């Protein structure tokens, strides 16, 4: 590549980096994060609209129900509530700060009641009358309801062709038209301006409109024709809202609470603190490790990791993502994953300089980027596939984890291919070019020196490796049948309530107390030093209070810090989605690898990741750990880890086979494993620091999440050697041609500038 072209490329990278970093600083200074309820405390309720004898639950009727619920939630006085439709017949309601959801559930769960009343005047109520404020807050004395929302056929908003504003047209059905005639005929007997000439439309005992009967309507005659128009110089939004409210009241669609989660703000603060400590300590340990191994290049890596964390967080703020507990865990995890691309480049540059004697240090770094590019892209694409499945199939916090992970992967690509490359280009010149040992990339390192003394023929008997791997898998699968999977409430349906006690409690005594309270099948576990969690079948609020009393009788004070309720229908749906997500993840990885590499290597990779999934499921079953939505996020991330390791090794397999075409394939695979071992170990240690911080500093959910990923990290690394490699060797013996090389070496070298990092 001409030197001028290389210079323009670096200038472009510099401009892009400055723009991204400037935008990052701006977002960090001006944008506040959106915290999920599991971090700021509150209640989340998921409702599902059901069919009634006269109405089919669909997107339109759900929208109308949503408007009614919005007014009810506003009446509760909740600050910054969030209501949104999910799918065609579900509504998600988030109520920050509401830790006792009884009133909210009672208000939200009622079926809408729309009614039309005569206005008797203003003042006090007597007999069957009652006083309600109108739209302006003035008290109106209302008589008994003359008709209900059942008689409304449809309400539409439109432009008032005579008055220039907007109006609402209401059509009645059946006998409701005659009832409207009698109601308006009675009101027309009062003079214009008298409150008694008005008709009050009330929704859930609140007046939403009180129009006056037109002076043209005769006393005792009323408005005939089965329809009417409500005018009043409405704005388009006001007319639309009124029409929606009337329609919603006219369609009493039953709603069912299928999920309810309540978390106290103390738990949220603890989760934030735990994640922050894990991020700081994990980053610090990773930084020290990179400095010790790569010296000046390690310092660059530390700087780019800090930039990675800032850019990723700013990207989350930019898209308005809601930070949840799994999302924070995914963010901390992605910091560790960002180490992989940097280590890949550094180790490849070391190899070019010390093993292949590639010339000057800038030229070795350039070749390191070129050689590592395909592995970086392939490994990140496979991780994006897993993250995409999370976003597509999952919901709630797990879906948020998928968003966080996707953003993390995209930012990691930018940092490694743009910012890191730019900084290396600037530092590998001048003093470092004259004293290359300062870079930390001119010596082999202990792992590579050990690798150079190993025999690459250690995979010559692949069946022995597979027999050992098979024994481990059988032992793990036995846990699923002997101990049985401990499925979380997300997958089984039921209710989980967690309490913070004033003193450590004996879990057996708590279990007996809960059983005596009428819940013999409840699962009682400790969750931290002074936390007790109780999982039961679906129960109501009164039953929950009996459980709290039982816990308090043994452990002293019992303060509720978490409450999750999942309906059985939603649990069955989530189980189905979990199975579909795992199957599609495996299929997506197989298709991508078959196209990108070779079908034999794709099958070998899928065999390894299937082994990893079974091992983690079995270990969690043996340990009695809960398999919940966060565990599913970890499991799909493990799939990305497993494929990532196999991709790096098989990418090197293609290269080695191109250089040694007559070499037995078993030795080719063994050589590839040994050559990539420094990257595998260094990346694993970097991720290990972050996951270890999560494991020891996080709460129950974070700790189990980190445990699953640590197991996946170890299993994925081992399975690449013990399973993926031997399976690929056996498939090549049966169908020769695995790992055919891609002719790219000549193109790679032709793009290298003389002594420049391009």
N, C-alpha and C positions, 0 to 999 in steps of 0.2 A: 504494500500500500504506500503511495507517495507520502512524503513527510507532510505536505500541505494538507492532504486529505485527513491524515491523522490529527493534525492540529485543529482542523475544523470540527472533527468529531469530538475532541476534548472540549472545545469551546461550547459546543452544543450541550454536552453533559454538564458543564459548569453553569450555563444559563438555566437549564432545567432544575438543577440542584438548588440554585439560589431561589428560584421561584417557589419550589416546593417548600423549602425551609422557611421562607418569608411567610407563606400562607399558613404554615404550621404555627409559627409564633403568633400570628394574628388570631388564629382560632383558639389557641390556648389562652390568650389574654382576654378574649371577648366573648367566649361561648361557655356556658355552664353545662355540665353533663346532665343527662336525663337518667335518673336512678330508678331502677325497677323496685317493685314493692318489697322484694326480699332484701333490699339494701336500705330503704328509707322507712320501712314499716307501713302496714296497712292491710287491706283486704282486697282480694281479687275473686270475682264471682263470674263463672261462665254459665250462661243460660242457653237453653235450646228451645226454640219455638216448636210447638207440636200442632198437628192437624186437629181441627175441630170438625164437628158434623157439617158445618157450612163453609169453612175456610180452610184452604190448603196453605201450609207453612212454606213460604218461599222468600226470595230476596226482598220482594216488595212489602209483604206483610211484616217481615222482620224489621225493615227500615221504619215502618210505622210504629211498631212496638218499641223500637229504639228511641223514638222521639218522646213517647210517653215515659219511658224509663228515665230519660234525661231530665224531665221535669221533676220526677220523683226524687232523683238523686240530688238535684238542686235544692229541693225542699229539705233534705237532710243537713244542708249546710256544710258539705264536705269541700275542702279547698282543693282546687285543681283536679277534679275527678276526670277519668278517661272512660269513654264509652265508645265502642267500635264494633261493627259487624264483622264476623269471621265466617267466611263461607256464606251459604244461602240461609242458614237457619240457626246461627249461633251469635251470641252477643257477649262481648267481654266487658266487664265493668271493673274498673280499678278505683279503689277508694283509699287514697293516702291518709294515714293517721287514724283510720277506723280499725281499732283492735278488738272491739266487741261487735261482731257483725250481726247480732240478733235483730236489732231494729232494721238494719239495712236489708237483711234477707226477708224480713216480714213485709217491708214496704215494696221492695223490688219484685217479690214473688207474687203479688196480687194481680189478678186479671183486671185489665183496664175497665173502668165503669164511666161511660159517657151518659149524661142526662140533661134534659131540657126542662127548665122550671119557670113558672110565672113569678114575676117580681111584685111583691106586695107593697114595697116601699122601702124606706130606710128606717133604721132604729132597732128596736128590740124584737126578739122572736116571741111567739106565743103559739100554743097548740102544736100543730105539725110543722110550723114554719121554723126557719133557722136563718142565721145571719152569716154571710160569707162576703169577703171583700171582692169588689170587681177588679177589672184590669188595672185601674188607677189606684186601687187600695181603699176606695170608698165602700162603706158597709152597705150591703143590700140584704133586705129581708126576703127570703125565697120561700115559696110554697112547695108542696110536694111535687115530685117529678111528674110531668105530664106524659113524657115518652123517654125512652132510653136509646142508647147507641145502636141497639139491635135493629131499630127501624131505619137507620141511615143506610142508603144504598151506596152513595159515593159523594165525595166532596172534591171540588176542583177549584184551583185558583186561576184567575184570568184577568185581563185588562178591562176596566170599567169604561166602556165606550162613551158613556155620557159624562162621567165625572173626571175622567183622565187618570184616575188612580187604579188600584187593583181591588178586586172583590173576590168573594168565595161563594161558589154555587153549591148548594146542597140538594141532593135528590133523595126522596124518601121512598120506602117500599111498603107494600101491604097496607095495613090500617094506620101506619105512622103518618101518612099524608093527611088523613082526616083528623088525627090527634093534633097535628100541627095547625090545621085550620081552626080547631076549637081554641088552642092556646093563643094564637095570634089574634083571633076574633075577640077573645076576652081582653087582651092587652090593648086592642084598638079602641076600646071604650073609654080609656083614660086620655086626657088631653095631651098634646105634644109637649115634651119637656118633663112630664111627670115620670118619676122612676117606674111607676106601675105600667107604663106603656112599653117597657123594655122586656125582653125575654133573655133569661140567663142560660148560657151553655156551660155546664160544669163537667170537669174531668177529674175523677178521684177527689171529689169534694173541694175543688178549686175552680172558680169561675175563670174560663179562658176567653169568653166573649159575652157581651151583654148588649146586643144591638137593639135599637129602638124600632118599633113597628112603623112603617112608613105612614105619613098622614093620608095617603090615598087609600089605605085599607079601611073598609067600613067596619063599624062596631058590630060584633056578632057574626060577621061574615068571615073575616080572617083571610089568610093567603091560601088560595086554592091552587089545584094543579099538581100537587105532590112534589113541589120543589120550591126553593126560595133562594134569595141572594142576600149575602151579608156584605154591606158596604161600610166604608169608613175611612177612605183615603189611605188604604194600606199600602205599604211598600211591597215590592215583589217578594222579599224574604218573609215579611210578616204574613202575607196572604198564603204563601206556600206552607209556612209553619202551622198556621191555623187549619189549613186543609189536611195536613198530615195528622194533626192531633185529632181532628174529627174522624178521619178515616180509621186511625188506630183505635179510638174508642169504639167505633162501630164494628171493629173486627176483634172480638175478645179472644185472641189466639192464646191458648194455654202455653205457659212457659215452665220449664223444668230446670232446676239447678243441678248441673252435671259435674261441676267442679267448684271448689271453694278453697282458697288459700288465705291464711292470715299469718302475718309475721310481725313480731314486735320490733321497734326501732333499735333496741339494744342488740338483737341478733344482727341487724343490718350493719350497725356500727362495728361490731366485732368482725363481721365478714370483710368489711372494707379495710379495717386495720390489719387483719390477717393477710389479705391479698397484697396490701401495700408493703408489709414487712417481708412477705415472700418475694415480691418483686425486687425490693432493694437488696436483700441478702443474696438472692439468686443471681442478680446482676453483678453484685460485688464479687462473689466467688467466681463467676464466669470471667469477669474482667481480670482478676488476679491470675487465673489459669491461662488466659490468652496472653497476658504479658509475660508470664514465665515461659511459655512455649514458643511464642513468636516475636517477642521483644518489640521492636519498633512497629512491625506489621501488626502485632497484637494491640499496640496502642491505637493504631488506626481502626482496628476491629472494634475496640471498646468505644471509640467515638462514634462509629457508625451504628453500633448497637443502641447507644443513647439516642441517636437521631432516629433510629428505627422505632424505639418506644414512643418518642414524641410524635413522629409522623403518623404512626398507627392510631394513637389516641386522638390526634387531631382529625384523622379521617373518620373515626367513629363519631366525633362531634359534628363533623360536616354533614354526614348522612342522617343525623338525628337519631342514631341508634340508642336504644335504651340499655343501659348497663345493668346486667343481672349478675347473680352470683356465678353461674356457669360462664357467663360472658367474661367476667373478670378473670376467672381461671383460664379461659381460652386466651385472653390477652397476655397473661403472665407466661402461659405455655408458649405462645407464639414468639415471645422474646427469646426463649431458649431455642426454638426451631430456626430462628434467623441466624444462629451460629453456623448452621450446616453449610450454607452456601459459601460463607467466608472461609470456613475450614477447607472446603473442597478446593477453592482457588489457591489457598496458601499451600496445601499439600501437593497440588499439581505443580505449582511453581517450584517448590522444593525438589520435586522429582525431576523436573526439567533441568534444574541447575546442578543437582548433585549426582543424579544417576545418568541422565541422557547427555549431560554436559552441553546444555543448550546455548552456551555463550554468555553474554552479558546478563546481569540481573534484570534490567528492564525487558530484555528479550524473553527471559525465562518467565517473568510475570505475565507478559503478553501471551505466551503460549499456555501458561496456566489458566488464564481466562478462557482461551479458545478451547482447551481440552476439557475444561469443567463445564462449559456452557450447556451441552446437551444433557448432562446429568442433572444440572440445576433446573433446567426447564422441565425435564421429565418428572423429577421428584416433586416439584411444585404443582405441576398439573395433576398428578395423582392425588395430592393432598386437597386440591381444589375440588376434585370429583367427590371426595368424601364430604367436604364442607357444603358443596352444592346439594348433596342428598339430605344433609341435615336441614338446610333451609327449605327444601322442597317438601320433605315428608314430615318433619317434626313440627312442633308448635311450642309457644311460650318460651321458657328459658333456654331449652335445647336449641330452638331455632335461633335465638340470640347468640348462642355459642357458635352456630354455623356462620352467622354474619361476621362475628369477631374474627373467627379463624380465616374466613375468606379475605377480609381486609388485611389481616396479618400476612398472608401468603403473597398478596399482590404487592404490598409495601416491601416485603423481603426481597422480591425480585428487583424492585426499583433500587433499593439500598445496595444490593450486591452488584448489580450490573451497571449502575450509573454512579452512585456516590462513592462506593468503595473503589471502583476502577479509577475515578477521577483523583481521589486522594493518593492512591498508590502511584499514579502517573506523576503527581507533583512531588512525592517524597522519594521515589526511586531515582531521581536525578540529583545532580550536585554532589553533596557530601556522601550520600548513601551510595551513589554510583561509584565513587572513588574508594569508599570503605564499605563494601557490601555486607560485611559481617554484622554491621549495625542493624540490618534489616530483619534478621532472625530467619531468613529464608535460604541461607547458604549452607546450612548443615543438615544432615540427614535426620537427626533426632533419634532417640533411643528405640522407639518402636520400629522405625524403618531399618535401623541397623540390625535389630533382631529379626525382622522379616527377611532381610537379605541372606540370612543364614538358614532359612527354612527350605525344605523340599516341597515344591509345588505339587508333588504327586500324592499328597495326603488324602485326596478324594478318589484314589484309584479303585477303592472298593465301596461304591456308593450304597450298596444294599445294607452294609453294616451300619452306616450312618442312619439310614431310614428305619432300621429295626429299633435303634435306640430312641429315635424321635417318635416312632409309633408307640413304644412302651410309655413314654411320657404322656402322650395324648390319651392313651387308655386310662392311665391313672387319673388324669384330669377329668375325663368323661365320667368315670366312676363316681366322682363327687356330685354330678348332676342327678344320678340315680340313687345314691346312698344317702347323701345329705339333702339333696333337693335344692333347686334354686329358690332363693329368698327374694321373690319379685316384689318390687316396691308398689306403693299404693297407686302409682300412675298406671300400672299394668293389670292390677287386680281389681281396682275399685275399692272404696272404703274410706277410712278417715285416719289421719295421723295427727296426734296432738303432742306437742313437746312443751315441757314445763321446766322452768328454772327453780330449783329448790334452795332453801336457805342453808342446807347442810347436805353433805353426801348421804345418799340413802342406799339401803340394802335392796337390790333389785328384786330379790326373791320375796321380801316382805311387801314391796310395792305390787308385785304380781299377784300375791295373795289378796291384798286389799282391793285391787281392781276386779279380781275374780269374785270376791264377796259382794262387790257392788253390782254384780249382774253381768259381768263380761268375762266369762271363763276362757273364751278363745282369743282374748286380746293378747297381742305380742308386746311385751314390755321390755325395753332395752335402755341401757345407759347411753347417753350421747354427750360425752364430756364429763368433767369431774362432778358437776352438780346439776346436770340436765337429765331428765327422764323423758323418753318418747314412748307413746302408747299407740299401737296400730290396731284398729278394729274394722269390722264391717261397717257399711254406711249407718250412721246414727244421727239423731237430731241434737239440738242445742241442750235440751234438758239432760240427755244421756251424757253429753260432754261435761256438763257441770258435775254430774255424779262421779265421773272419772277424776275430775280435778279435786273433788273433795276427798276421794279415796287416796290419791297421791299425797295430798296435804296431810292426811291423818298419819302418814308414816314419815314423810320427809319434811314436816314443818310447812312453811309457806310454799305454795305452788303457783308461780306466776306464768301464765300462758305466753310463750314466745313464738309459737308456730302452730298453725292449724291448717291442715290440708284435707280437703274432701273431694274425692273423685267418684263420679257415678259409675256403675258397672258397665254401662254402654260405652262410656268414654274409655274406660280401662281396656275393654276388649278391642276397641278401635286402635288404641295406642299399641297394644301387643301386636296387632296385625301390621301396623305401620313399622314397628321395630323389625319384624321379620322381613318385610318388603325392603326396608332400608338396607339391611345386611345383604340380602340376596342381590339387590341392584348394585350395591357397592362392589361386590365380588364380580358381577357381570361387567360393570363399567371398567373395572381395572383390567379384566381379561381382554376386553375388546380393545382398549387403548394400547395395552402392551403387545397384543397380537399385531396391531397395525404399526406401532412404533418400532417394535423389535422383531419378534418372531413368535409364532404360536407356541412353540415348545417352551420358550422362555416365559411366555405369558402363563401357560399352564403351571410351570414350576413356581412362579411367583404366587399364583392363586393358591396352590397347595400349601405354600409356606404361610400365607396370611390366614387361611382356614385353620391351620394348626394353631396359630397364635390366638385366634378368637376362641377356639375350644379350650385352650390352656387357661386363658383368663376366666372364662365362664366357669371352668371346673374349680380353679383356685378360689374364686369368690364363693362358690357353693360350699367348698370344704370349710372356708373361714366363716360362713354364715353372713357374709356381707350383703347388704341390700342392693339389688339390681334395679335401679330407678332410671329416671330420664337422664340424670347427669352421667350415670354409668353408661348409658347408650351413647352419649356424646363421646365419652372416653373410648368406648369400644370402636366407634367409627374412626376416631383419631388414630387408634392403634393400627387400624387397617392402612391408614396413610403412612404411618411409621414403617410398617413391615414392607410395604411396596417400595417406599423410599429407599431402604437399604438394598433391596433386590435390584432396583433400577440402577443404582450406582455401580453395583458389582457387574450386572449384565451389560451396562454400557462399556465397562472396561473389558468384558469378555469379547465384545465385537472388535475392539481395538487390538487386543492381544492376538485374536485369531487372524486378524489381517496381517499381523507381523510374523506369525508363526503358523502358517497354513498347514504344515505337515505335522504339527505337534498334536498328540492325543488330546481329545477334548477335555478329558478329566484333568490333565495338567494345565490346559488353558484356563479352566474354571478355577483351579487351585492358584494359579498365578494371579488371576484377577482378584481373588479374595485377599491374597497377601498384599498386593499392591495398593488396595483400597483400605487395608486394615488401619493405617495411621489416621485416615479420615474418620473411619468408623469409631475408633477409640476416642479421639479428641472431640468429635461431635457428641458422642454418648456422654462423655464427662461433662461437657457444657450443659446439655439438657438435664443431666442428672442433678446438677446443682439447683436448677430452678424447681424441678419436681420434688427434690428432697426438701426444699424450703416449704413448698406447698404441703407436703406430707406431715412435717413436724410442726408447722406453724398454723396450718389451716384448721377449720372446724371439721365436724363430721363429714359434711358433703365434700369439702375441698380435699380432706385427707383421703377419702375413698376414691375420689377422682384421681388424685396423684398416685395412689397405690395401683390403680388399674393401668395408668400410663407407664409407671415404672416397670410393672410386669410386662407390659407390651414392648417397652424399650429393650429389655433383656431378651424376651422371647423373640422379638423381631430380628435382633442382631444374630442370635444363635440359629434361628430357623433359616436365615439366608444361607448359612454355611451347611447346616445339618440336614436341611430339607430341600430348599430351592435348588442349590447346587447339585446334589445327588439326583433329584428328579430330572433336572435338565440333562445330566449325563446319561441317564437311562433312556430318556426320550431320544437323545441323539444317537444312541446305539441302535434303537429300533427304527427311527426315521432320521437318517443323517442330514445335517445341514443347519443345526442350531447355531445361533450367534453369527450368522453371516456378516462379515464386516461391511461397513458403509464407507464408500470411497470419499473421504473428506480430508485425508491428511495433506494432499497436495494443495487443496484449496485453503486449508488452515495456514500452511506455511506461506502461501503467496500473499496473504493479507498482512503479514508481519512487517512492520517498519524496522529499519535498521537501528535498533537500540531504543525504540519508543514503545511505550505501553499504549496500545490502541484499543 
